[in-house]
Amino acid sequence: MTTIDLPIILFTSTALFGIGLYGVLTQKSAIRILISVEILLNSANINFVAFSTYSEGYDGWTMALFVMAIAAAEAAIGIAIFLNVFRRFGSVNVPSLVGLREEV
């Protein structure tokens, strides 16, 4: 079995974290923001698994399982909230929901 060096894994995780952070800060759709949060959580999972692989013990794998369970619950609750918001307001556009005027 071949292994990937730790700096390559950390660079990949950092890139995913940057993409997720950019998405959270720039997106207007609540669904896209939720997807960006999922990317952030996945980058944290990559770090947990990488560090537990290169160290002794399985603590990183356990933490990754907890993060996946929390991410699944967060996605289910978030989508339920978005559906209710869409039914009430007709949009899940964040600037229009918080009262900010949308720039064209």
Residue pairs with C-beta under 8 A, 6 or more apart in sequence:
6 50
6 54
9 46
9 50
10 47
10 50
12 46
13 43
13 44
13 46
13 47
13 50
14 43
16 39
16 40
16 42
16 43
16 46
17 39
17 40
17 43
17 44
19 36
19 39
20 36
20 37
20 38
20 39
20 40
20 42
20 43
21 36
21 40
22 36
23 32
23 33
23 35
23 36
23 39
24 33
24 36
24 37
24 40
27 33
27 36
27 94
28 93
28 94
28 95
28 102
29 92
29 93
29 94
30 78
30 82
30 85
30 92
30 93
30 94
30 97
31 82
31 92
33 94
34 74
34 75
34 78
34 79
34 82
37 74
38 71
38 75
41 67
41 70
41 71
42 71
44 67
45 64
45 67
45 68
47 60
48 60
48 61
48 63
48 64
48 67
49 60
49 61
49 64
50 60
51 60
52 58
52 59
52 60
52 61
52 64
53 60
82 92
85 92
85 97
86 92
89 96
89 97
91 97
93 102
95 101
95 102
96 102
